[in-house]
Amino acid sequence: MASRHERVKVIIGKLKAGEHIPDVDLSGSLIGETQIVDVVKPLKENAHVRHVDLASNGLHEFGATQVAQMLKLSSMLRSLSLDDNSIKGTGAKELAKAIETNTNLHTLHLSCNRIDDMGCRRLAQALRSNSSLQTFCLDRNNAADEFGQEMGQTIQVNTSLRVLDLAENDIKAAGAVALAKAMANNNSITSLNLSRNSIGNQGATEIARMLQKNSSVQQLRMSWNTISDAGAHELAAVLPHNNTLKLFDIADNRVSSVGATELARSLQVNSAITVLYLSGNGIAGPGAQEVASALQVNFTLEELHLAWNCIVEHGAKALADALCVNTTLTALDMSANGIGKEGASHVARALTHNTTLKVLHLHGNVLKEEGPKHIAKALQGNKVLEYLDLDGNEIGPSNIKDLADAVRVNCSLQTLKLARNKVNDVGAWELAEALKVNKTLTKLDLTRNSVEEAGATELNDAICINNTLRELHLSYNRIKETGAMAVAKAVWMNTTLHTLKLADNEISEAGALKIAEAMAVSISCQFVYRRKSFRFPSCCTQLVVNAFAETESPNSRRTRPSTRWTSLATTSPRRWRTCWTTS
């Protein structure tokens, strides 16, 4: 706590001295009502400040009032974040008064502030007088239908707003209808987020009508809104005629294979959408087959998200067939679809033919033994894929060898996720041998794999040789003191690794001390995550602080003044980790 307050004091001092600080980031500083006055006063006077982040500071109505006074006087501030506070309706009303007169603010974030519908309505009213705000985020509050109607009236007259985020509120059909009717004639808003409300089919239908007339919306998010096939039918009917929508998110609704079929057929003629989210519906195999048919003739879609849809083997085969001819898709998410080893064989076939896919998510597909072998064989010849997610597929140690062999020769893969696969020490050894020769992999995730001392030692021996890996995730394993010694050696010798996650292992204080000593002389390794069973004693914290103060390097990503790190010397280990990882 003390270190956070010290950091605030340092920034306040610089602001009072008139230093050129365009970005003031005080997020997570726990300023509270007691210190907000001291923060706001120099912000009013310093003419260099352009962006202020006061998120997660325990601010209430009083804090919002102080910030509002600053907004009334500021002529240079461009963006303000008050996310994750508790300004409620009263604080929102004070900010609304400031917004009415402020003519310079472009971005305002008020997410998760317990603002009631009346406070949200007051903010909407204020925007009718404001002609500068372009991004307005009011997600995770308590806006309801009356706000939707009020905001609809605002949209009819406001011509500056570009991004409107209303996710996770309580807007139902009536509010959505009012917003959509207003949006039909609006030509300024390019991004609308209505996810996690309850607009239902009625709201979706009105939004579809809006898309017939609107020519400005490029991103539309409507996930988690209980939209079923009826709503999907209305949306599908207008997509062939809309030429501006680029991102369309209808994930986590109640769209079955019937609705998916209609949406897929609309994609066959739509030439604008580049990103489509259909995850978490119930499109099943038949719906996936229709989507695959669209992919064979659609040449604009670049990202397709189909996770959690129970498409099983038949859907995977159809998508694989499409990938063999499609030349535009760069990212595909087929996670948690039960495609099994048969589906994996079809995906592997596609990887041997496709020349554009760079990102592939296959986690939670029960690939087990044969599935990973098919994928591994395809990887040996594939020269395009950069990101592969195989988390949670029960691969096991005996089947990891094929993937390790692929990693040895593959020249494009940069990220490989293998969390929750029961890899243990045998699999860790195979991957370690591959890392010794691989020249492209920058991130390897082995979280929750029962890796113990021997596996950790082999991996860290590989890191001593490898000069491309930048992130290694080993959290939730069974690494103890011997493994920690190997980690310390790797950190000391490696010059490229900058992120090492070791949360929830069984590393003792002595092992933690060795790691800290190695970090004190390392110029590259920057992050060590830990909690619960991996605690840094105070002496280790001091060693790491000294490392930051003494080993500043032009090649290091650590660019903050050494005084910042000295101020963390008395910090608890948990806070030290948080400060460190946010640098």
BELDAWO-V620042 format. One record per pair of residues at least 24 apart in sequence whose ideal C-beta (glycine too) atoms are under 10 Angstrom apart, sorted by the first residue. I is the first residue (numbers start at 1). J is the second residue. Records with the same first field share a line. If there is no record, write none. Layout:
I=J + J
This chain:
1=30 + 571 + 572 + 575
2=567 + 570 + 571 + 572 + 575
3=29 + 564 + 567 + 568 + 569 + 570 + 571 + 572 + 575 + 576 + 579
4=28 + 29 + 30 + 31 + 57 + 567 + 571 + 575 + 578 + 579
5=29 + 30 + 31 + 32 + 34 + 35
6=563 + 564 + 566 + 567 + 568 + 570 + 571
7=564 + 567 + 568 + 579
8=35 + 38 + 39 + 57
9=35 + 38 + 39 + 567
10=561 + 563 + 564 + 567
11=39 + 42 + 43
12=38 + 39 + 41 + 42 + 43
13=42
14=42 + 46
15=39 + 41 + 42 + 43 + 44 + 45 + 46 + 48 + 49
16=41 + 42 + 45 + 46
17=42 + 46
18=42 + 45 + 46 + 47 + 48
19=46 + 48
20=46 + 47 + 48 + 49
21=46 + 48 + 49 + 50 + 51
22=46 + 48 + 49 + 50 + 51 + 76 + 78
23=48 + 49 + 50 + 51 + 52 + 53 + 79
24=48 + 49 + 50 + 51 + 52 + 53 + 54 + 77
25=51 + 52 + 53 + 54 + 55 + 81 + 582
26=52 + 53 + 54 + 55 + 56 + 57 + 81
27=52 + 53 + 54 + 55 + 56 + 57 + 81 + 83 + 84 + 582
28=53 + 54 + 55 + 56 + 57 + 84 + 575 + 578 + 579 + 582
29=53 + 54 + 55 + 56 + 57 + 58
30=56 + 57 + 58 + 59
31=56 + 57 + 58 + 59 + 63 + 85
32=57 + 58 + 59 + 60 + 62 + 63 + 85
33=57 + 58 + 59 + 60 + 61 + 62 + 63 + 66
34=58 + 62 + 63
35=63
36=60 + 62 + 63 + 64 + 65 + 66 + 67 + 70
37=62 + 63 + 66 + 69
38=66
39=63 + 66 + 67 + 70
40=65 + 66 + 67 + 68 + 69 + 70 + 71 + 73
41=66 + 69 + 70
42=70
43=67 + 70 + 71 + 73 + 74 + 77
44=69 + 70 + 71 + 72 + 73 + 74 + 77
45=70 + 73 + 74
46=74 + 76
47=74 + 75 + 76
48=76
49=74 + 76 + 77 + 78
50=74 + 76 + 77 + 78 + 79 + 104 + 106
51=77 + 78 + 79 + 80 + 81 + 106 + 107
52=77 + 78 + 79 + 80 + 81 + 82
53=79 + 80 + 81 + 82 + 83 + 109
54=80 + 81 + 82 + 83 + 84 + 85 + 109
55=81 + 82 + 83 + 84 + 85 + 109 + 111 + 112
56=81 + 82 + 83 + 84 + 85 + 112
57=82 + 83 + 84 + 85 + 86
58=84 + 85 + 86
59=84 + 85 + 86 + 87 + 91 + 113
60=85 + 86 + 87 + 88 + 90 + 91 + 113 + 114
61=86 + 87 + 88 + 89 + 90 + 91 + 92 + 93 + 94
62=87 + 90 + 91 + 94
63=87 + 91 + 94
64=88 + 90 + 91 + 92 + 93 + 94 + 95 + 98 + 110 + 113 + 115 + 119
65=90 + 91 + 93 + 94 + 95 + 97 + 98
66=91 + 94
67=91 + 94 + 95 + 98
68=92 + 93 + 94 + 95 + 96 + 97 + 98 + 99 + 102
69=94 + 97 + 98
70=98 + 102
71=95 + 97 + 98 + 99 + 101 + 102 + 104 + 105 + 108
72=97 + 98 + 99 + 100 + 101 + 102
73=98 + 101 + 102
74=98 + 102 + 104 + 105
75=102 + 103 + 104
76=104 + 105
77=102 + 104 + 105 + 106 + 107
78=104 + 105 + 106 + 107 + 132 + 134
79=105 + 106 + 107 + 108 + 109 + 134 + 135
80=105 + 106 + 107 + 108 + 109 + 110
81=107 + 108 + 109 + 110 + 111 + 137
82=108 + 109 + 110 + 111 + 112 + 113 + 137
83=109 + 110 + 111 + 112 + 113 + 137 + 139 + 140
84=109 + 110 + 111 + 112 + 113 + 140
85=110 + 111 + 112 + 113 + 114
86=112 + 113 + 114 + 115
87=113 + 114 + 115 + 119 + 141
88=113 + 114 + 115 + 116 + 119 + 141 + 142
89=113 + 114 + 115 + 116 + 117 + 118 + 119 + 120 + 121 + 122 + 123 + 141 + 142
90=115 + 116 + 118 + 119 + 122
91=115 + 119
92=116 + 118 + 119 + 120 + 121 + 122 + 123 + 126 + 138 + 141
93=118 + 119 + 121 + 122 + 123 + 125 + 126
94=119 + 122
95=119 + 122 + 123 + 126
96=120 + 121 + 122 + 123 + 124 + 125 + 126 + 127 + 129 + 130
97=122 + 126
98=126 + 130
99=123 + 125 + 126 + 127 + 129 + 130 + 132 + 133 + 136
100=125 + 126 + 127 + 128 + 129 + 130
101=126 + 129 + 130
102=126 + 129 + 130 + 132 + 133
103=129 + 130 + 131 + 132 + 133
104=132 + 133
105=130 + 132 + 133 + 134 + 135
106=132 + 133 + 134 + 135 + 160 + 162
107=133 + 134 + 135 + 136 + 137 + 162 + 163
108=133 + 134 + 135 + 136 + 137 + 138
109=135 + 136 + 137 + 138 + 139 + 165
110=136 + 137 + 138 + 139 + 140 + 141 + 165
111=137 + 138 + 139 + 140 + 141 + 165 + 167 + 168
112=137 + 138 + 139 + 140 + 141 + 168
113=138 + 139 + 140 + 141 + 142
114=140 + 141 + 142
115=140 + 141 + 142 + 143 + 147 + 169
116=141 + 142 + 143 + 144 + 147
117=141 + 142 + 143 + 144 + 145 + 146 + 147 + 148 + 150 + 169 + 170 + 171 + 175
118=142 + 143 + 144 + 146 + 147 + 150
119=143 + 147
120=144 + 146 + 147 + 148 + 150 + 151 + 166 + 169 + 170 + 171
121=146 + 147 + 148 + 149 + 150 + 151 + 154
122=147 + 150
123=147 + 150 + 151 + 154
124=148 + 149 + 150 + 151 + 152 + 153 + 154 + 155 + 158
125=150 + 151 + 153 + 154
126=154
127=151 + 154 + 155 + 157 + 158 + 160 + 161 + 164
128=153 + 154 + 155 + 156 + 157 + 158
129=154 + 157 + 158
130=154 + 158 + 160 + 161
131=158 + 159 + 160 + 161
132=160 + 161
133=158 + 160 + 161 + 162 + 163
134=160 + 161 + 162 + 163 + 188 + 189 + 190
135=161 + 162 + 163 + 164 + 165 + 191
136=160 + 161 + 162 + 163 + 164 + 165 + 166 + 189
137=163 + 164 + 165 + 166 + 167 + 193
138=164 + 165 + 166 + 167 + 168 + 169 + 193
139=164 + 165 + 166 + 167 + 168 + 169 + 193 + 194 + 195 + 196 + 197
140=165 + 166 + 167 + 168 + 169 + 196
141=166 + 167 + 168 + 169 + 170
142=168 + 169 + 170
143=168 + 169 + 170 + 171 + 175 + 197
144=169 + 170 + 171 + 172 + 174 + 175 + 197
145=170 + 171 + 172 + 173 + 174 + 175 + 176 + 177 + 178 + 179 + 197 + 198
146=171 + 174 + 175 + 178
147=171 + 175 + 178 + 179
148=172 + 173 + 174 + 175 + 176 + 177 + 178 + 179 + 180 + 182 + 194 + 197 + 199 + 203
149=174 + 175 + 177 + 178 + 179 + 181 + 182
150=175 + 178 + 179
151=175 + 178 + 179 + 182
152=176 + 177 + 178 + 179 + 180 + 181 + 182 + 183 + 186
153=178 + 182
154=179 + 182
155=179 + 180 + 181 + 182 + 183 + 184 + 185 + 186 + 188 + 189 + 192
156=181 + 182 + 183 + 184 + 185 + 186
157=182 + 186
158=182 + 186 + 188 + 189
159=186 + 187 + 188 + 189
160=188 + 189
161=186 + 188 + 189 + 190 + 191
162=188 + 189 + 190 + 191 + 216 + 218
163=189 + 190 + 191 + 192 + 193 + 219
164=188 + 189 + 190 + 191 + 192 + 193 + 194 + 217
165=191 + 192 + 193 + 194 + 195 + 221
166=192 + 193 + 194 + 195 + 196 + 197 + 221
167=192 + 193 + 194 + 195 + 196 + 197 + 221 + 222 + 223 + 224
168=193 + 194 + 195 + 196 + 197 + 224
169=194 + 195 + 196 + 197 + 198
170=196 + 197 + 198
171=196 + 197 + 198 + 199 + 203 + 225
172=197 + 198 + 199 + 200 + 202 + 203 + 225 + 226
173=197 + 198 + 199 + 200 + 201 + 202 + 203 + 204 + 205 + 206 + 225
174=199 + 202 + 203 + 206
175=199 + 203
176=200 + 202 + 203 + 204 + 205 + 206 + 207 + 210 + 222 + 225
177=202 + 203 + 205 + 206 + 207 + 209 + 210
178=203 + 206
179=203 + 206 + 207 + 210
180=204 + 205 + 206 + 207 + 208 + 209 + 210 + 211 + 214
181=206 + 207 + 209 + 210
182=210
183=207 + 209 + 210 + 211 + 213 + 214 + 216 + 217 + 220
184=209 + 210 + 211 + 212 + 213 + 214
185=210 + 213 + 214
186=210 + 213 + 214 + 215 + 216 + 217
187=214 + 215 + 216 + 217
188=216
189=214 + 216 + 217 + 218 + 219
190=216 + 217 + 218 + 219 + 220 + 244 + 246
191=216 + 217 + 218 + 219 + 220 + 221 + 246 + 247
192=216 + 217 + 218 + 219 + 220 + 221 + 222
193=219 + 220 + 221 + 222 + 223 + 249
194=220 + 221 + 222 + 223 + 224 + 225 + 249
195=220 + 221 + 222 + 223 + 224 + 225 + 249 + 250 + 251 + 252 + 277
196=221 + 222 + 223 + 224 + 225 + 252
197=222 + 223 + 224 + 225 + 226
198=224 + 225 + 226
199=225 + 226 + 227 + 231
200=225 + 226 + 227 + 228 + 230 + 231 + 253 + 254
201=225 + 226 + 227 + 228 + 229 + 230 + 231 + 232 + 233 + 234 + 253 + 254
202=227 + 230 + 231 + 234
203=227 + 231
204=228 + 230 + 231 + 232 + 233 + 234 + 235 + 250 + 253
205=230 + 231 + 233 + 234 + 235 + 237
206=234
207=231 + 234 + 235 + 238
208=232 + 233 + 234 + 235 + 236 + 237 + 238 + 239 + 242
209=234 + 237 + 238
210=238 + 242
211=235 + 237 + 238 + 239 + 241 + 242 + 244 + 245 + 248
212=237 + 238 + 241 + 242
213=238 + 242
214=238 + 242 + 244 + 245
215=242 + 243 + 244 + 245
216=244 + 245
217=242 + 244 + 245 + 246 + 247 + 248
218=244 + 245 + 246 + 247 + 248 + 272 + 273 + 274
219=245 + 246 + 247 + 248 + 249 + 275
220=245 + 246 + 247 + 248 + 249 + 250 + 273
221=247 + 248 + 249 + 250 + 251 + 277
222=248 + 249 + 250 + 251 + 252 + 253 + 277
223=249 + 250 + 251 + 252 + 253 + 277 + 278 + 279 + 280 + 281
224=249 + 250 + 251 + 252 + 253 + 280
225=250 + 251 + 252 + 253 + 254
226=252 + 253 + 254
227=252 + 253 + 254 + 255 + 259 + 281
228=253 + 254 + 255 + 256 + 258 + 259 + 281 + 282
229=253 + 254 + 255 + 256 + 257 + 258 + 259 + 260 + 261 + 262 + 263 + 281 + 282
230=254 + 255 + 258 + 259
231=255 + 259
232=256 + 258 + 259 + 260 + 261 + 262 + 263 + 266 + 278 + 281 + 283
233=258 + 259 + 261 + 262 + 263
234=262
235=259 + 262 + 263 + 266
236=260 + 261 + 262 + 263 + 264 + 265 + 266 + 267 + 270
237=262 + 266
238=266 + 270
239=263 + 265 + 266 + 267 + 269 + 270 + 272 + 273
240=265 + 266 + 267 + 268 + 269 + 270 + 271 + 272
241=266 + 269 + 270
242=266 + 270 + 271 + 272 + 273
243=270 + 271 + 272 + 273
244=272 + 273
245=270 + 272 + 273 + 274 + 275
246=272 + 273 + 274 + 275 + 276 + 300 + 302
247=273 + 274 + 275 + 276 + 277 + 303
248=272 + 273 + 274 + 275 + 276 + 277 + 278
249=275 + 276 + 277 + 278 + 279 + 305
250=276 + 277 + 278 + 279 + 280 + 281
251=276 + 277 + 278 + 279 + 280 + 281 + 305 + 306 + 307 + 308 + 309
252=277 + 278 + 279 + 280 + 281 + 307 + 308
253=278 + 279 + 280 + 281 + 282
254=280 + 281 + 282
255=280 + 281 + 282 + 283 + 287 + 309
256=281 + 282 + 283 + 284 + 286 + 287
257=281 + 282 + 283 + 284 + 285 + 286 + 287 + 288 + 289 + 290 + 291 + 309 + 310 + 311 + 315
258=282 + 283 + 286 + 287 + 290
259=283 + 287
260=284 + 286 + 287 + 288 + 289 + 290 + 291 + 306 + 309 + 311
261=286 + 287 + 289 + 290 + 291 + 293 + 294
262=287 + 290
263=287 + 290 + 291 + 294
264=288 + 289 + 290 + 291 + 292 + 293 + 294 + 295 + 298
265=290 + 291 + 293 + 294
266=294
267=291 + 293 + 294 + 295 + 297 + 298 + 300 + 301 + 304
268=293 + 294 + 295 + 296 + 297 + 298
269=294 + 297 + 298
270=294 + 298 + 300 + 301
271=298 + 299 + 300 + 301
272=300 + 301
273=298 + 300 + 301 + 302 + 303
274=300 + 301 + 302 + 303 + 328 + 329 + 330
275=301 + 302 + 303 + 304 + 305 + 331
276=301 + 302 + 303 + 304 + 305 + 306
277=303 + 304 + 305 + 306 + 307 + 333
278=304 + 305 + 306 + 307 + 308 + 309 + 333
279=304 + 305 + 306 + 307 + 308 + 309 + 333 + 334 + 335 + 336 + 337 + 361
280=305 + 306 + 307 + 308 + 309 + 336
281=306 + 307 + 308 + 309 + 310
282=308 + 309 + 310
283=309 + 310 + 311 + 315 + 337
284=309 + 310 + 311 + 312 + 314 + 315 + 337
285=309 + 310 + 311 + 312 + 313 + 314 + 315 + 316 + 317 + 318 + 337
286=311 + 314 + 315 + 318
287=311 + 315
288=312 + 314 + 315 + 316 + 317 + 318 + 319 + 322 + 334 + 337 + 339
289=314 + 315 + 317 + 318 + 319 + 321 + 322
290=315 + 318
291=315 + 318 + 319 + 322
292=316 + 317 + 318 + 319 + 320 + 321 + 322 + 323 + 326
293=318 + 321 + 322
294=322 + 326
295=319 + 321 + 322 + 323 + 325 + 326 + 328 + 329 + 332
296=321 + 322 + 323 + 324 + 325 + 326
297=322 + 325 + 326
298=322 + 326 + 328 + 329
299=326 + 327 + 328 + 329
300=328 + 329
301=326 + 328 + 329 + 330 + 331
302=328 + 329 + 330 + 331 + 356 + 358
303=329 + 330 + 331 + 332 + 333 + 359
304=329 + 330 + 331 + 332 + 333 + 334
305=331 + 332 + 333 + 334 + 335 + 361
306=332 + 333 + 334 + 335 + 336 + 337 + 361
307=333 + 334 + 335 + 336 + 337 + 361 + 362 + 363 + 364 + 365
308=333 + 334 + 335 + 336 + 337 + 364
309=334 + 335 + 336 + 337 + 338
310=336 + 337 + 338 + 339
311=336 + 337 + 338 + 339 + 343
312=337 + 338 + 339 + 340 + 342 + 343 + 365
313=337 + 338 + 339 + 340 + 341 + 342 + 343 + 344 + 345 + 346
314=339 + 342 + 343 + 346
315=339 + 343 + 346
316=340 + 342 + 343 + 344 + 345 + 346 + 347 + 350 + 362 + 365
317=342 + 343 + 345 + 346 + 347 + 349 + 350
318=346
319=343 + 346 + 347 + 350
320=344 + 345 + 346 + 347 + 348 + 349 + 350 + 351 + 353 + 354
321=346 + 349 + 350 + 353
322=350 + 354
323=347 + 349 + 350 + 351 + 353 + 354 + 356 + 357 + 360
324=349 + 350 + 351 + 352 + 353 + 354
325=350 + 353 + 354
326=350 + 353 + 354 + 355 + 356 + 357
327=354 + 355 + 356
328=356 + 357
329=354 + 356 + 357 + 358 + 359
330=356 + 357 + 358 + 359 + 384 + 386
331=356 + 357 + 358 + 359 + 360 + 361 + 386 + 387
332=357 + 358 + 359 + 360 + 361 + 362
333=359 + 360 + 361 + 362 + 363 + 389
334=360 + 361 + 362 + 363 + 364 + 365 + 389
335=360 + 361 + 362 + 363 + 364 + 365 + 389 + 390 + 391 + 392
336=361 + 362 + 363 + 364 + 365 + 366 + 392
337=362 + 364 + 365 + 366
338=364 + 365 + 366
339=365 + 366 + 367 + 371
340=365 + 366 + 367 + 368 + 370 + 371
341=365 + 366 + 367 + 368 + 369 + 370 + 371 + 372 + 373 + 374
342=370 + 371 + 374
343=367 + 371 + 374
344=368 + 370 + 371 + 372 + 373 + 374 + 375 + 378 + 390 + 393
345=370 + 371 + 373 + 374 + 375 + 377 + 378
346=374
347=371 + 374 + 375 + 378
348=372 + 373 + 374 + 375 + 376 + 377 + 378 + 379 + 382
349=374 + 378
350=378 + 382
351=375 + 377 + 378 + 379 + 381 + 382 + 384 + 385 + 388
352=377 + 378 + 379 + 380 + 381 + 382
353=378 + 382
354=378 + 382 + 384 + 385
355=382 + 383 + 384
356=384 + 385
357=382 + 384 + 385 + 386 + 387
358=384 + 385 + 386 + 387 + 412 + 414
359=385 + 386 + 387 + 388 + 389 + 415
360=385 + 386 + 387 + 388 + 389 + 390
361=387 + 388 + 389 + 390 + 391 + 417
362=388 + 389 + 390 + 391 + 392 + 393 + 417
363=388 + 389 + 390 + 391 + 392 + 393 + 417 + 418 + 419 + 420 + 421
364=389 + 390 + 391 + 392 + 393 + 394 + 420
365=390 + 391 + 392 + 393 + 394
366=392 + 393 + 394
367=392 + 393 + 394 + 395 + 399 + 421
368=393 + 394 + 395 + 396 + 399
369=394 + 395 + 396 + 398 + 399 + 402
370=399 + 402
371=395 + 399
372=396 + 399 + 400 + 401 + 402 + 403 + 406 + 418 + 421
373=399 + 401 + 402 + 403 + 406
374=402
375=402 + 403 + 406
376=400 + 401 + 402 + 403 + 404 + 405 + 406 + 407 + 410
377=402 + 403 + 405 + 406
378=406 + 410
379=403 + 405 + 406 + 407 + 409 + 410 + 412 + 413 + 416
380=405 + 406 + 407 + 408 + 409 + 410
381=406 + 409 + 410
382=406 + 410 + 411 + 412 + 413
383=410 + 411 + 412 + 413
384=412 + 413
385=410 + 412 + 413 + 414 + 415
386=412 + 413 + 414 + 415 + 440 + 442
387=412 + 413 + 414 + 415 + 416 + 417 + 443
388=413 + 414 + 415 + 416 + 417 + 418
389=415 + 416 + 417 + 418 + 419 + 445
390=416 + 417 + 418 + 419 + 420 + 421 + 445
391=417 + 418 + 419 + 420 + 421 + 445 + 447 + 448
392=417 + 418 + 419 + 420 + 421 + 448
393=418 + 419 + 420 + 421 + 422
394=420 + 421 + 422
395=420 + 421 + 422 + 423 + 427 + 449
396=421 + 422 + 423 + 424 + 426 + 427
397=421 + 422 + 423 + 424 + 425 + 426 + 427 + 428 + 429 + 430 + 449 + 450 + 455
398=422 + 426 + 427 + 430
399=423 + 427 + 430
400=424 + 426 + 427 + 428 + 429 + 430 + 431 + 434 + 449
401=426 + 427 + 429 + 430 + 431 + 433 + 434
402=430
403=427 + 430 + 431 + 434
404=428 + 429 + 430 + 431 + 432 + 433 + 434 + 435 + 438
405=430 + 433 + 434
406=434 + 438
407=431 + 433 + 434 + 435 + 437 + 438 + 440 + 441 + 444
408=433 + 434 + 435 + 436 + 437 + 438
409=434 + 437 + 438
410=434 + 438 + 439 + 440 + 441
411=438 + 439 + 440
412=440 + 441
413=438 + 440 + 441 + 442 + 443
414=440 + 441 + 442 + 443 + 468 + 470
415=441 + 442 + 443 + 444 + 445 + 471
416=441 + 442 + 443 + 444 + 445 + 446
417=443 + 444 + 445 + 446 + 447 + 473
418=444 + 445 + 446 + 447 + 448 + 449 + 473
419=445 + 446 + 447 + 448 + 449 + 473 + 475 + 476
420=445 + 446 + 447 + 448 + 449 + 476
421=445 + 446 + 447 + 448 + 449 + 450
422=448 + 449 + 450
423=448 + 449 + 450 + 451 + 455 + 477
424=449 + 450 + 451 + 452 + 454 + 455 + 477 + 478
425=449 + 450 + 451 + 452 + 453 + 454 + 455 + 456 + 457 + 458 + 459 + 477 + 478
426=451 + 454 + 455 + 458
427=451 + 455
428=452 + 454 + 455 + 456 + 457 + 458 + 459 + 462 + 474 + 477
429=454 + 455 + 457 + 458 + 459 + 461 + 462
430=455 + 458
431=455 + 458 + 459 + 462
432=456 + 457 + 458 + 459 + 460 + 461 + 462 + 463 + 465 + 466
433=458 + 461 + 462
434=462 + 466
435=459 + 461 + 462 + 463 + 465 + 466 + 468 + 469 + 472
436=461 + 462 + 463 + 464 + 465 + 466
437=462 + 465 + 466
438=462 + 466 + 468 + 469
439=466 + 467 + 468
440=468 + 469
441=466 + 468 + 469 + 470 + 471
442=468 + 469 + 470 + 471 + 496 + 497 + 498 + 499
443=469 + 470 + 471 + 472 + 473 + 499
444=469 + 470 + 471 + 472 + 473 + 474
445=471 + 472 + 473 + 474 + 475 + 501
446=472 + 473 + 474 + 475 + 476 + 477 + 501
447=473 + 474 + 475 + 476 + 477 + 501 + 503 + 504
448=473 + 474 + 475 + 476 + 477 + 504
449=473 + 474 + 475 + 476 + 477 + 478
450=476 + 477 + 478
451=476 + 477 + 478 + 479 + 483 + 505
452=477 + 478 + 479 + 480 + 482 + 483 + 505 + 506
453=478 + 479 + 480 + 481 + 482 + 483 + 484 + 485 + 486 + 506
454=482 + 483 + 486
455=479 + 483 + 486
456=480 + 482 + 483 + 484 + 485 + 486 + 487 + 490 + 502 + 505 + 507
457=482 + 483 + 485 + 486 + 487 + 489 + 490
458=483 + 486
459=483 + 486 + 487 + 490
460=484 + 485 + 486 + 487 + 488 + 489 + 490 + 491 + 493 + 494 + 497 + 500
461=486 + 489 + 490 + 493
462=490 + 494
463=487 + 489 + 490 + 491 + 493 + 494 + 496 + 497 + 500 + 525
464=489 + 490 + 491 + 492 + 493 + 494
465=490 + 493 + 494
466=490 + 494 + 496 + 497
467=494 + 495 + 496 + 497
468=496 + 497
469=494 + 496 + 497 + 498 + 499
470=494 + 496 + 497 + 498 + 499 + 500 + 524 + 525 + 526
471=497 + 498 + 499 + 500 + 501 + 527
472=497 + 498 + 499 + 500 + 501 + 502 + 525
473=499 + 500 + 501 + 502 + 503 + 529
474=500 + 501 + 502 + 503 + 505 + 529
475=500 + 501 + 502 + 503 + 504 + 505 + 529 + 530 + 531 + 534
476=501 + 502 + 503 + 504 + 505 + 532 + 533
477=502 + 503 + 504 + 505 + 506
478=504 + 505 + 506
479=504 + 505 + 506 + 507 + 511 + 533 + 534
480=505 + 506 + 507 + 508 + 511 + 533
481=506 + 507 + 508 + 509 + 510 + 511 + 512 + 514
482=511
483=507 + 511
484=508 + 509 + 510 + 511 + 512 + 513 + 514 + 515 + 518 + 534
485=510 + 511 + 514 + 515 + 518
486=511 + 514
487=511 + 512 + 514 + 515 + 518 + 525 + 528
488=512 + 513 + 514 + 515 + 516 + 517 + 518 + 519 + 522
489=514 + 515 + 518
490=515 + 518 + 522 + 525
491=515 + 516 + 517 + 518 + 519 + 520 + 521 + 522 + 524 + 525 + 528
492=517 + 518 + 519 + 520 + 521 + 522 + 525
493=518 + 522
494=518 + 522 + 524 + 525
495=522 + 523 + 524 + 525 + 555
496=524 + 525
497=522 + 524 + 525 + 526 + 527
498=522 + 524 + 525 + 526 + 527 + 556 + 557 + 558
499=525 + 526 + 527 + 528 + 529 + 581
500=525 + 526 + 527 + 528 + 529 + 530
501=527 + 528 + 529 + 530 + 581
502=528 + 529 + 530 + 531 + 533 + 534
503=528 + 529 + 530 + 531 + 532 + 533 + 534 + 577
504=529 + 530 + 531 + 532 + 533 + 534
505=530 + 532 + 533 + 534
506=532 + 533 + 534
507=533 + 534 + 535 + 536
508=533 + 534 + 535
509=534 + 535 + 536 + 537 + 539 + 540
510=537
512=536 + 537 + 539 + 540 + 541 + 573
513=537 + 539 + 540 + 543
514=540
515=540 + 543 + 544
516=540 + 541 + 542 + 543 + 544 + 545 + 546 + 547
517=543 + 544 + 547
518=543 + 547
519=543 + 544 + 546 + 547 + 548 + 551
520=544 + 545 + 546 + 547 + 548 + 549 + 550 + 551
521=547 + 550 + 551
522=547 + 551 + 556
523=547 + 551 + 552 + 553 + 554 + 555 + 556 + 557 + 558
524=551 + 553 + 555 + 556 + 557 + 558
525=556
526=556 + 557 + 558 + 580 + 581 + 583
527=557 + 577 + 580 + 581 + 582 + 583
528=576 + 577 + 580 + 581
529=577 + 580 + 581
530=573 + 574 + 577
531=573 + 574 + 577
534=573
535=572 + 573 + 574
536=572 + 573 + 574 + 576 + 577
537=573
538=569 + 570 + 571 + 572 + 573 + 576
540=573 + 576
541=568 + 569 + 570 + 571 + 572 + 573 + 575 + 576 + 577 + 580
542=566 + 568 + 569 + 570 + 571 + 576
544=568 + 569 + 573 + 576 + 577 + 580
545=569 + 570 + 571 + 576 + 580
548=580 + 583
557=583
558=583
559=583
